[in-house]
Each structure stands twice: as structure tokens, then as C-alpha cells.
Amino acid sequence: MYVEVLSASIDEKPLIQQMMELYQYDFSEFENKDLNEHGYFGYPYLDYYWVESESASHTLRERYPFIVRVGGKLAGFVLVNQYTYIQGN
């Protein structure tokens, strides 16, 4: 079985958005999260994965989106960033 982890282009954002909705649905019973008024869980930072932040001397990317394919078929996504969501950090 061949596994690929590929950098996601902006054109692949809808794929990640759809998979993220399914992921959030699965975890909604544990996170006590509800749908918004449009019927989505949503993720307010998704667009930022394709935007670069500027530092004083150079461009610094803080977020990296990836698509995972197994045997050439879409299998998942990975969002890598420098932030933590653990309380107290």
C-alpha cells in the first residue's frame, strides 16, 4: 500500500474543508460542539493555511496543509501549525 502526504494547494481547500466537517462531527459528542446557523461546524483558521505571515526580515509560514492519499485515493488531511490547544500552554 502506497501512502503519500502531499502539500495541499488552495484548489484542494474544499477537500480539506469537507473532511474537516466529518472529523468535527465524529468528535462533536466529546467536544460538546454544535453546528452553526448554516449547518456547519466550521474552522475559522482554515484560510490561514494558505496565507503567509510577514516578519520584519523575511516571509515566515506558520501553517502547512497536507492531503493524504493511500493507493492514489483520498484518505485524509493533516494541518500542521506552531500553536497548541492544550489548556495552560
HELIX and SHEET records of a PDB file:
HELIX    1   1 ILE A   10  GLU A   12  5                                   3    
HELIX    2   2 LYS A   13  GLU A   31  1                                  19    
HELIX    3   3 LEU A   46  TRP A   50  5                                   5    
SHEET    1   A 3 VAL A   3  SER A   7  0                                        
SHEET    2   A 3 ARG A  63  VAL A  70 -1                                        
SHEET    3   A 3 LYS A  73  ASN A  81 -1                                        
SHEET    1   B 2 SER A  53  GLU A  54  0                                        
SHEET    2   B 2 THR A  59  LEU A  60 -1                                        
END                                                                             
